[in-house]
Amino acid sequence: MSFSDGDGPVTSDSLVEPVPGSPAAVARLDSETALVVADYHAGIEIGLRYERGVELDSNAAVRRTRLQGLLDRVGPDRLVVLGDLIHRIGEPDGAEAEELDDLLASLPRVPITLVAGNHDGGLAARFEDDERVTVEPTDGVRLGRVGFVHGHTWPSRAVVESDVICVGHEHPAVRLADSVGGGRKERAWLRGPLQPAPFAAHLGVDVADLDWRKPEIVVFPAFNGRSGGTWVNVDGQGFLSPFLPDALVEAETEAYLLDGTRLGPFRSV
């Protein structure tokens, strides 16, 4: 499956492609492949209880089974989590820690790269002695020709100078209206070209000094369907990332549903 409109993929040599029907993608990282997901938010039900007074039964087993199924289906060499593996900000404990432990114990023994998100502050220390899990800093990491960053902070220069930049944090979604005035919310992908000026300004360098590869950005839908999201086609809904939407070429940044349906430029959906 490609990000396509039915007439073929957007690019003929894409490094990052979605898994059909899932909020996950496969990335080609030179000599290996990675399954990439964003915003797992383990333990979110506990957070919703304390943050909003919403009582929901835990969906931990469903989340775990879905991720297990994707790993079995894709058979990657690595799992990359684009931040917010957990929901609690700080060291996980209680039921959230149990969900995290159960998740890691149940997954195939592939290496895991976690790009730290704003909810992952306590995980570097937790995984310090776990050779299987590598926790990368909040400004991201480049693996092969693909850069990965959660998105709540600016990416490093190495990530900016990638061919494709994968971003989480936004939980993009679209509001789709029906013929009688109703509507529904659907998780969505965003994909399009980036412009260099905002990154050069942040890094304090001239645009000409960047190894600018005209990268695509791929903004991932949240893996956790209970984590809310930014309605990117609704007026008044702002982006969360400090470099979005300024770094986007908005007219060429398109939205796609999880089933691959191409919706066109996200502002006009």
ZILINGI-V503284 format. One record per backbone hydrogen bond with DSSP energy under -1.0 kcal/mol. NH is the residue of the N-H (numbers start at 1). CO is the residue of the C=O. E is the energy in kcal/mol with one decimal. If there is no record, write none. Layout:
nh->(NH:NH)
co->(CO:CO)
e->(E:E)
This chain:
nh->(4:10:17:19:21:22:24:25:26:27:28:29:32:34:35:36:37:39:41:42:44:47:48:49:50:51:52:54:63:64:65:66:67:68:69:70:71:72:73:74:75:77:78:79:80:81:82:83:87:96:98:99:100:101:102:103:104:105:106:107:110:112:113:114:115:116:120:123:126:127:130:134:136:140:141:143:146:147:148:149:156:160:161:162:163:164:165:166:167:168:170:173:174:176:178:181:184:186:188:189:190:191:192:194:195:200:201:202:203:204:205:209:210:212:216:217:218:219:220:223:224:227:230:232:232:234:237:247:248:249:250:252:253:254:255:256:257:260:263:266:268)
co->(2:3:26:24:258:19:22:36:17:34:15:32:29:27:78:25:80:83:84:85:41:43:44:45:46:47:48:48:59:60:61:62:63:64:65:66:67:68:69:70:71:33:33:111:35:113:37:81:42:93:94:95:96:97:98:99:100:101:102:103:108:132:79:134:81:136:117:120:122:123:127:112:114:137:148:146:143:164:141:166:139:156:157:159:145:145:216:147:218:150:168:230:186:184:182:178:176:174:172:256:219:254:217:215:247:196:197:198:199:200:200:206:207:210:163:192:165:190:167:38:39:224:170:173:230:231:234:243:245:193:248:249:250:191:264:189:261:257:255:253:265)
e->(-1.3:-1.3:-2.4:-3.0:-1.7:-2.3:-1.6:-2.1:-3.3:-2.6:-2.4:-3.1:-1.3:-2.4:-2.4:-3.2:-2.3:-1.9:-2.9:-2.6:-1.4:-1.3:-2.8:-1.7:-1.8:-3.2:-1.9:-1.9:-2.4:-2.6:-2.4:-2.3:-2.2:-2.6:-2.6:-2.0:-2.3:-2.4:-2.4:-2.7:-2.4:-1.9:-1.0:-2.5:-3.0:-2.9:-3.3:-1.6:-2.2:-1.1:-2.1:-2.3:-2.2:-2.6:-2.8:-2.4:-2.3:-2.2:-1.4:-1.0:-2.6:-2.6:-3.0:-3.0:-2.6:-2.2:-1.5:-1.8:-1.1:-2.3:-1.7:-2.8:-3.1:-2.0:-2.1:-2.9:-1.9:-3.2:-2.8:-2.2:-2.7:-2.4:-2.0:-1.5:-2.5:-1.2:-2.8:-3.1:-2.6:-1.5:-1.9:-2.4:-2.6:-3.0:-2.3:-1.5:-2.1:-2.4:-2.2:-2.9:-1.7:-2.2:-1.5:-1.5:-2.3:-2.5:-2.5:-1.9:-2.5:-1.1:-2.3:-1.4:-1.4:-1.9:-1.6:-3.0:-2.7:-2.7:-3.1:-2.9:-1.8:-1.6:-1.1:-2.4:-1.2:-1.5:-1.7:-2.2:-1.9:-1.6:-1.0:-1.9:-1.2:-2.7:-2.3:-1.8:-2.2:-2.1:-2.9:-2.2:-1.6)
